[in-house]
Amino acid sequence: IAEEGWLATWSLSHQLSTRGVSMEVPIWLGWEVIDDHQDDTDQLQRSSSPASASECSRDAANSVCKSSNADCRKHQRGGYTCSCKSGYEGNPYITNGCQDIDECKDLEFYKCYGQCTNMDGLFQCQCPHGTHGDHSTPGGCFSLLGGSIFLFSCIHFLLKR
C-alpha cells in the first residue's frame, strides 16, 4: 500500500535488477479500536444511525482515548480512533500523550514574524509594542514613530521647494 502515484516514479525493473539497494515506501495504515464486549450486530446497528455516525460516547472516549487533549471518532465498523486536538501532538492512546505544540519554536511554519506567546493548545502572535502592521508577513511590523518622522521630513522637504 503506497500513496497513489508514488510507485509510478520508480523503475520496477531497475529496482529488481539492483542487488543490495533498499527502497523506503511510504504507507498508510487504517485501523480502529473495537470494543470486545459488544457483538458485531449491535455495533453495526449503532454505527449506521446518522446521529451517532461519528460521535463517541463518553465511556468509549474515556476508555479508548486516554489523553485529556484528544478527540475520539466513531467509524462505520463500530470501532474508534483517537487524535490529538488542534494545537497538540503525540499519542492520544496514553495518559498525557497529547502535549502542547510550542508554535513559537517554529515561527516560519506558523507565520509569526512579530511577538509570539505560546499558550496551552494555541499561540498568540502580534506586532511588538510600539509597532503595528501584519505580524504574519516578514517585515510586516513597523514603527509608527519612524513613519511619522519620515512623513514629516518629506513634507518639510516639499514645503522648502
Residue frames relative to the residue before (quaternion, step in Angstrom):
aa qw qx qy qz dx dy dz
I 1.0000 0.0000 0.0000 0.0000 0.00 0.00 0.00
A 0.1265 0.7815 -0.5993 0.1191 3.58 -0.75 1.03
E 0.6628 -0.4843 0.3843 0.4224 3.54 -1.30 0.35
E 0.5748 -0.6193 0.4101 0.3435 3.56 -0.94 0.93
G 0.8099 0.2478 -0.2091 0.4888 3.55 -0.88 1.00
W 0.5142 0.6702 -0.4189 0.3332 3.60 1.20 -0.32
L 0.7022 0.4710 -0.2795 0.4550 3.58 0.84 -0.95
A 0.5602 0.6170 -0.3880 0.3937 3.61 1.14 -0.49
T 0.6498 0.5269 -0.3225 0.4429 3.60 1.15 -0.47
W 0.6784 0.4602 -0.2833 0.4978 3.59 1.26 -0.21
S 0.3636 -0.6903 0.5783 0.2383 3.54 -1.09 0.73
L 0.3502 -0.7702 0.4949 0.1982 3.58 -0.35 1.25
S 0.6458 0.5182 -0.3388 0.4469 3.61 0.91 -0.80
H 0.6412 0.5113 -0.3276 0.4691 3.61 1.03 -0.72
Q 0.6569 0.5123 -0.3114 0.4572 3.57 0.95 -0.85
L 0.6864 0.4776 -0.2883 0.4665 3.60 0.99 -0.80
S 0.6998 0.4689 -0.2776 0.4620 3.60 1.06 -0.64
T 0.6582 0.4871 -0.3136 0.4808 3.62 1.18 -0.33
R 0.2272 -0.7896 0.5574 0.1195 3.57 -0.65 1.10
G 0.8065 0.3004 -0.2146 0.4619 3.54 -1.13 0.65
V 0.5917 0.5475 -0.3766 0.4564 3.59 1.25 0.08
S 0.1718 -0.7852 0.5860 0.1027 3.56 -0.77 0.98
M 0.2011 -0.7727 0.5945 0.0951 3.53 -1.18 0.56
E 0.2763 -0.7437 0.5853 0.1674 3.57 -0.90 0.94
V 0.1039 -0.7973 0.5944 0.0150 3.56 -0.85 1.04
P 0.3485 -0.7307 0.5384 0.2339 3.62 -0.70 0.99
I 0.0616 -0.8025 0.5931 0.0215 3.57 -0.94 0.86
W 0.2306 -0.7295 0.6236 0.1606 3.53 -1.31 0.35
L 0.1242 -0.7956 0.5922 0.0301 3.54 -0.77 1.07
G 0.1403 -0.7908 0.5927 0.0605 3.57 -0.62 1.13
W 0.1600 0.7849 -0.5814 0.1423 3.58 -0.70 1.05
E 0.0838 -0.7786 0.6184 0.0655 3.53 -1.29 0.29
V 0.4621 -0.6595 0.5234 0.2787 3.55 -1.23 0.55
I 0.1167 -0.7979 0.5902 0.0381 3.58 -0.77 1.07
D 0.4345 -0.6953 0.5189 0.2419 3.55 -0.99 0.96
D 0.3710 -0.7610 0.4968 0.1909 3.60 -0.62 1.16
H 0.6284 0.5870 -0.3285 0.3907 3.60 1.16 -0.46
Q 0.6847 0.4208 -0.2810 0.5245 3.60 1.25 -0.10
D 0.4175 -0.6895 0.5112 0.2984 3.59 -1.01 0.66
D 0.6863 -0.5280 0.3257 0.3796 3.57 -1.25 0.54
T 0.6280 0.5452 -0.3480 0.4329 3.63 0.98 -0.77
D 0.6570 0.5082 -0.3038 0.4666 3.57 0.93 -0.92
Q 0.6508 0.5161 -0.3158 0.4586 3.59 0.96 -0.85
L 0.6810 0.4875 -0.3020 0.4554 3.60 0.87 -0.90
Q 0.6361 0.5254 -0.3367 0.4538 3.60 0.98 -0.78
R 0.7078 0.4538 -0.2768 0.4653 3.60 0.83 -0.93
S 0.6755 0.4969 -0.3150 0.4445 3.60 0.99 -0.70
S 0.6702 0.5023 -0.3181 0.4443 3.60 1.13 -0.42
S 0.5432 0.5978 -0.4241 0.4095 3.61 1.20 -0.16
P 0.5235 -0.6955 0.3936 0.2956 3.61 -0.75 1.06
A 0.6451 0.5475 -0.3436 0.4075 3.62 0.94 -0.74
S 0.7886 0.3026 -0.1652 0.5092 3.58 1.01 -0.74
A 0.2735 0.8193 -0.4784 0.1587 3.60 1.24 0.24
S 0.8293 0.1203 -0.0691 0.5413 3.61 0.89 -0.73
E 0.5625 0.6036 -0.3897 0.4091 3.59 1.25 0.12
C 0.2887 -0.7267 0.5961 0.1824 3.56 -1.12 0.72
S 0.4622 -0.6218 0.5353 0.3365 3.54 -1.12 0.60
R 0.6473 -0.5200 0.3750 0.4123 3.58 -1.19 0.42
D 0.6412 0.5285 -0.3221 0.4536 3.60 0.99 -0.83
A 0.6640 0.4940 -0.3026 0.4728 3.57 0.93 -0.90
A 0.6527 0.5181 -0.3179 0.4522 3.57 0.89 -0.92
N 0.6992 0.4689 -0.2756 0.4641 3.61 0.91 -0.87
S 0.6967 0.4668 -0.2902 0.4610 3.60 1.02 -0.68
V 0.7267 0.4057 -0.2370 0.5012 3.60 1.11 -0.60
C 0.7712 0.2860 -0.1448 0.5500 3.58 0.78 -1.05
K 0.1925 -0.8428 0.4967 0.0768 3.56 -0.15 1.30
S 0.6411 0.5201 -0.3363 0.4532 3.61 1.12 -0.52
S 0.4731 -0.6824 0.4807 0.2819 3.57 -0.97 0.84
N 0.7004 0.4207 -0.2621 0.5135 3.61 1.24 -0.30
A 0.5155 0.6299 -0.4078 0.4139 3.55 1.13 0.76
D 0.2824 -0.7107 0.6170 0.1857 3.52 -1.31 0.51
C 0.2650 -0.7534 0.5859 0.1372 3.55 -1.13 0.76
R 0.0620 -0.7888 0.6109 0.0266 3.56 -1.06 0.77
K 0.2926 -0.7467 0.5771 0.1540 3.55 -0.96 0.96
H 0.2274 -0.7921 0.5572 0.1015 3.56 -1.01 0.86
Q 0.7266 -0.4771 0.2951 0.3967 3.56 -1.31 0.33
R 0.6772 0.4816 -0.3045 0.4655 3.61 1.05 -0.63
G 0.6013 -0.5915 0.3510 0.4066 3.60 1.28 0.02
G 0.5846 0.5813 -0.3713 0.4270 3.56 1.26 0.00
Y 0.3728 -0.7207 0.5510 0.1950 3.53 -1.36 0.15
T 0.0777 -0.7495 0.6515 0.0883 3.54 -1.25 0.52
C 0.2576 -0.7565 0.5860 0.1340 3.53 -1.22 0.58
S 0.0003 -0.7678 0.6403 0.0229 3.53 -1.22 0.51
C 0.5470 -0.6000 0.4644 0.3538 3.54 -1.16 0.58
K 0.5359 -0.6209 0.4697 0.3265 3.56 -1.07 0.76
S 0.6644 -0.4797 0.3871 0.4227 3.55 -1.28 0.35
G 0.7712 0.3070 -0.2508 0.4981 3.57 -0.89 0.94
Y 0.7093 0.3592 -0.2304 0.5610 3.59 1.34 0.01
E 0.0656 -0.7781 0.6229 0.0473 3.55 -1.26 0.46
G 0.4797 0.6625 -0.4897 0.3020 3.54 -1.21 0.47
N 0.6656 -0.4819 0.3989 0.4071 3.54 -1.23 -0.65
P 0.2721 -0.8092 0.4993 0.1477 3.62 -0.30 1.22
Y 0.6252 0.5763 -0.3280 0.4115 3.60 1.26 -0.30
I 0.7106 0.3678 -0.2667 0.5372 3.62 1.26 0.04
T 0.6271 -0.5413 0.4034 0.3886 3.57 -1.19 0.58
N 0.8412 0.0473 -0.1034 0.5286 3.57 -0.88 1.04
G 0.3277 0.7910 -0.4634 0.2287 3.58 1.18 0.54
C 0.7013 0.3924 -0.2598 0.5354 3.60 1.13 -0.53
Q 0.0765 -0.8184 0.5692 -0.0177 3.55 -0.48 1.25
D 0.6253 -0.5539 0.4104 0.3657 3.54 -1.21 0.62
I 0.3334 -0.6910 0.6029 0.2189 3.57 -1.08 0.79
D 0.2665 -0.7413 0.5892 0.1794 3.59 -0.85 0.91
E 0.2394 -0.8202 0.5091 0.1039 3.54 0.07 1.35
C 0.6106 0.5806 -0.3451 0.4136 3.59 1.14 -0.56
K 0.6020 0.5502 -0.3641 0.4497 3.62 1.23 -0.18
D 0.7598 0.2320 -0.1520 0.5880 3.61 1.26 -0.26
L 0.0811 -0.8713 0.4835 0.0196 3.54 0.65 1.22
E 0.6412 0.5238 -0.3410 0.4452 3.60 1.01 -0.69
F 0.6513 0.5128 -0.3204 0.4584 3.60 0.94 -0.84
Y 0.7597 0.3596 -0.1910 0.5070 3.58 0.95 -0.90
K 0.4171 -0.7608 0.4227 0.2618 3.59 1.32 0.28
C 0.4388 0.6447 -0.5045 0.3705 3.56 0.72 1.11
Y 0.0019 0.8120 -0.5807 0.0583 3.56 -0.43 1.25
G 0.5906 0.5234 -0.3690 0.4910 3.54 1.26 0.48
Q 0.7234 -0.3399 0.3140 0.5124 3.55 -1.00 -0.89
C 0.1654 -0.8144 0.5539 0.0506 3.57 -0.58 1.19
T 0.0625 -0.7689 0.6359 0.0227 3.57 -1.04 0.88
N 0.2545 -0.7700 0.5677 0.1417 3.57 -0.62 1.14
M 0.0346 -0.7682 0.6392 0.0031 3.56 -1.08 0.85
D 0.6721 -0.5047 0.3466 0.4164 3.57 -1.22 0.34
G 0.8525 0.0813 -0.1025 0.5062 3.58 -0.49 1.24
L 0.7970 0.1253 -0.0787 0.5855 3.59 1.23 -0.10
F 0.2198 -0.7520 0.5961 0.1756 3.56 -1.29 -0.09
Q 0.2640 -0.7329 0.6039 0.1688 3.52 -1.31 0.39
C 0.0672 -0.7815 0.6200 0.0159 3.54 -0.96 0.91
Q 0.1174 0.7829 -0.6022 0.1029 3.56 -0.90 0.94
C 0.5907 -0.5387 0.4429 0.4058 3.55 -1.23 0.33
P 0.5695 -0.6093 0.4234 0.3537 3.61 -1.03 0.75
H 0.6775 -0.4902 0.3674 0.4069 3.56 -1.27 0.50
G 0.7877 0.2836 -0.2355 0.4936 3.57 -0.92 0.94
T 0.7132 0.3514 -0.2542 0.5507 3.58 1.29 0.03
H 0.0754 -0.7629 0.6352 0.0941 3.53 -1.33 0.15
G 0.3890 0.7106 -0.5310 0.2486 3.55 -1.28 0.16
D 0.6794 -0.4610 0.3812 0.4251 3.54 -1.22 -0.65
H 0.2593 -0.8084 0.5142 0.1220 3.58 -0.24 1.29
S 0.6522 0.5194 -0.3262 0.4455 3.62 1.20 -0.26
T 0.6634 0.4400 -0.2942 0.5289 3.59 1.32 0.16
P 0.5087 -0.6368 0.4685 0.3410 3.62 -0.89 0.84
G 0.8229 0.1386 -0.1485 0.5305 3.59 -0.77 1.06
G 0.4378 0.7434 -0.4178 0.2847 3.58 1.29 0.18
C 0.6548 0.4519 -0.3157 0.5171 3.61 1.22 -0.32
F 0.0605 0.8037 -0.5890 0.0586 3.58 -0.79 0.96
S 0.5585 -0.6318 0.4441 0.3028 3.52 -1.25 0.58
L 0.4553 -0.6668 0.5212 0.2764 3.56 -1.00 0.85
L 0.6338 0.5557 -0.3253 0.4285 3.56 0.98 -0.86
G 0.6669 0.5006 -0.3030 0.4613 3.59 0.88 -0.91
G 0.6547 0.5053 -0.3050 0.4723 3.57 1.01 -0.82
S 0.6444 0.5243 -0.3218 0.4542 3.59 1.01 -0.78
I 0.6487 0.5069 -0.3173 0.4707 3.58 0.97 -0.83
F 0.6470 0.5126 -0.3161 0.4677 3.57 0.96 -0.87
L 0.6593 0.5029 -0.3059 0.4677 3.60 0.93 -0.92
F 0.6385 0.5197 -0.3183 0.4700 3.60 0.96 -0.88
S 0.6499 0.5187 -0.3145 0.4578 3.61 0.95 -0.86
C 0.6529 0.5121 -0.3116 0.4630 3.60 0.97 -0.85
I 0.6607 0.4955 -0.3083 0.4721 3.58 0.90 -0.91
H 0.6427 0.5227 -0.3163 0.4623 3.61 0.95 -0.90
F 0.6504 0.5137 -0.3097 0.4661 3.60 0.96 -0.87
L 0.6807 0.4967 -0.2905 0.4535 3.61 0.90 -0.89
L 0.6635 0.5084 -0.3056 0.4560 3.56 1.03 -0.78
K 0.6411 0.5348 -0.3232 0.4456 3.58 1.08 -0.63
R 0.5853 0.6171 -0.3661 0.3775 3.63 1.12 -0.46
